[in-house]
Every structure is written in C-alpha cells, then in structure tokens.
Amino acid sequence: MEMQLPIPIEGTIKKRHSVRTYDSKALSPDDLKLLSHYMECLDNPFGVAVTLHLIDKALNADGEKLGTYGVIKGATTFLGVSVPDVKYAPLAAGYTFENLILCATHMGLGTVWLAATFNRDAFSSAMDIPPEALFPAISPVGYPSSRPSITESLMRSAMKSSARKAWDTLFFHADFVTPLTPEDAGAYEPALEMLRLAPSAKNVQPWRVRKDGNVYHFM
C-alpha cells in the first residue's frame, strides 16, 4: 500500500525551490538517518519497483568531480533514482523521486532536479546502477549556502526559476480555448495549484489539463 507522506504537502510544495549552491558541511547523522528512513518507506501507485540511491562523495572546488559540469557547488551528498525499463517506469520514478525531494524540503534541505547536467556514467558507477535500468535523474541534497554562486544566479534568471505560468494558460474547461478558473475547479483547485507550482525541465511546464464534466484530462 502506498505510504501517505507524513509532511504538510501544500506548504512544502510552496516552499520547495531549486538550490544549486550548498554549504560544504556533510549532512548531520540525524538528517541522514531521517532521509534514509523516507527513502525506505516511499512507494508509488504504479506497481513499479523504483530504487532510490544516496551517495556521500566530496566534490572538488569547481564542482566537477562527479560530473555536474560546474552547475552544483559545495554539495557532498547526492540522491538518485533508477527503475526497470517497464510500462509506467518514468511516471513511477518521477512520482517517487519528487516525494523524496519534498521530504528533504520539509527537513530544511536544499535540492534540485538534474536530468541533463550530470555525467550519467560517473553517477551510475558511484550509485551501482545496473546498466539495463533507466536512470532519469539525480539531485544534490544538503544545506543551502547563504550566498548563491554567480552560476546559480545566472541560471535562475535565465530560466525564470521562480516564475510559474498563470492558471488560464495551463487549465481549461471543455476545450483548449476556455480557461478553467479556480472557482470552476472547486474541490480540485488545491491539487491543480500544486501542479502549477511543480518543477519541470527548464521550467517550461509542458502539461495541460482540460476539465470535461467531472473528468479531468491530463496532457
């Protein structure tokens, strides 16, 4: 049975943001223990065996030792997700890994999804991921630095990391012309708002939702 996250979901989603610059200190034993506990308990509703990974390996001063191409600074601990190449594998991996990201956020830890800006060969070896498995993403995890790097500041500005599309560009009523208002969504308004705030590659928010009667179609 899928575990319900033992954290305040809405507040945590609103608080989550991408962190690329970290204090270099390692996770405390208590934080490491709690994060490992979450990793052991998380599940998904797709019936797919998702594996979560955690490694603690120091980076050099330029952030390149594990192949993050200078994007990540100061992190010493990384999370990863792998999954067998089966039906619903990407959905299961994304669902489970985002739940882990939210648990880390609730703990006060910084994270950021990395799907392209990391060396899969290096991390796959470090995390002992089988060659036949899908390995879609990793994330650093640690204590955010009080001073973001210049690289992070430029990336956040270029990708408009703090911005999200408006309701009338994501959610529609009966067709893809008539916007769905929060009032029209009724009891589903909080869930759709959480979807609006969700992370996406380059922050493009590619999803669209259309309400047809009492049915919601996700595209």
N, C-alpha and C positions, 0 to 999 in steps of 0.2 A: 504494500500500500504506500502511495506517495506521501512523504512527510510534508506537513504544513510548516512553512518557515516560522521559526519561533522569534520573529522580529516584527516590528511595525512596518508593514510593507510600503504603504503610501509615503510615509515620512522618509523612509530610507531611499526610495526611488527619487524623491525630490532632492535629497541631499547628495546623491551619487554624482560625481563628475570625474573626468579623466585626469589622472595625475601622472606626470612623466618625470618629475624631479623629486628625489627622495633623500631623507636623512640617511646617512650611510650605516646607522646602527642596525644590528640584527633584530629580528622580532624577539620580544620577550618570551620566556618559557611559557607563561600563561597564555599569551596571544597565540603562540604556535600550537599549544595544546587545544585551545578552543577552535582555531581554524581547522585543525586536523579532525576534530570531532564533527564539525559541519561537513567536511569532505566525506566522512564515512557514512553520514546519515542521509545526504541528499539523494533524491531519486527523480524520476521523470515519468510522465503519464503515457509514454510511447512504447513501453516494454523493451527498451533498448539498453544494453549493458554499457553505460558510459563510465569511463575511468578518469578520475581526477588525479593530477600529479602535483607534487610540490618539491622543489629543489632549493637549496640554500648554497649559493655559489658566488663568491665575490667577483665583482666587475673591476676592470681597471679604471683609471681616472677618466678615460674617454668614453666609457660605456660600451666598449666594443667586444669584450672578451667572449660573451655568449652570443654575439651576432645580433645586437639590437640596432646596429647602424647609427649609433650616436643619439638615437631618439630618447632612450631612457638613461637617466643619470642617477647614480647613487644607490640603485636597488641591489640588494643581495639575495633576495628571495623571489622566486617565480612560481606561478601556478600554470598548469596546462590542462588541456582536455583532449582525450582521444576516444575513438569509438570505432567499432567494427563497421565495415562498408556494407550496411544493410539498409532496408527501407526505413525511412524517417530518421536516419542517423544524424543528419545536420540539425534537424529540429531538436532531437533529444540532447545533442551536445550543446547547442545554444541555450536551451532551456536550463540545463543543469549548471552550465558554467555561469550564466547570468545570476542564478540563485546563489552560487558561491561568491560572486562579486558583491551581491547585495549583503550577504552575511559579513563579508570583510568590511564593507562600508559601514554597517551598523557597529562594528568593532572600532571604528575610527581609523581604519587603514585605507591607504590610497591604492588604487588600481587603474588600469587602462587596458582595454581590449587591444591586442596586437594580432592581426591576421596576415599582414604583408610585410611589415617592417621587422622581421626577425628571421634568423637563419634556421630553417626547419631541420636541416641535417644536424647542426650542433645541438639544438634543444632536444631533438628526438633521441640523440645518443645520450644526452645527460639525463633524460627522463625515462630511458629504457622503453621507448615506444616501439611496438612491433612494426616492421616495415609494411605489413599489409593493412594496418589500421589507418583511419583518417585522423589527421592531426590539424584541426582547423584554427586553433588559437592558443595564445598564452597571455599571461598578464603578470607584470611585476606586482608585488604586494609588499607594503611597508608603510613607514611613517612619512607623510608628505613633508617636503622641505618648506621652510617658511619663505624661501626665495626661489621661485621657478627659474629654470635656466632660460637663456635667450632663445634657444631652440624651441623649448616648450611654449614660450610666449608667442613666437612667430607662428608656430603650428596652430595654436588655439585661435589666433587672429585669422589666419588663412582659412581654416575650416569652420570658423564661426562656431566654436565648440559649445558655447553657452546658449546659442540660439536654437529655437525649435520652430517648425512650421506651424501656422495657425490651424485651428480646427477646420475652417472652411476649405483648406487645401488637402486635407487628409481624409475627412469623414463626410459621407454623402448619404442622401436619402432617396431611394428608389432608382436613381440614375447617377451618372457622374457629372451632373450639372448642378443639382440642387444640394447645397451644403446641409449637413446634419448638425443641428445646434446641440449644445449640451443639454438644453431642456428637452429636445426630442429624444435624446438618448436615455433619459430617465435614470433608472437604476444602473444602467451600464455606463453612465458618464464617468465615474471614478476610474473604471477599468480602461476606458478609452483614453482618458487623460494620462494614465500611467503609460499607455502605449505611445502616446505623443512624446513623452519625455524619455523614451527608451533610447539607448545608444544604437548607432548604426555606422557602417563603414563610411568614413569621410563625412559623417553626419548628414547624409543625403535623405534619410527617412524614406526609403523606397516603397513602404507599404501604403495601401489604401483600404478603407473599409466602407462598404455600402450596406445600409440597412434596407431590407426588403420585408415589410410587415414586421414580424417579430424575429426575423432571422438576420444575422449579421454575416456578410460575406467578406473574407479577408483576402486581399490580393497583394 
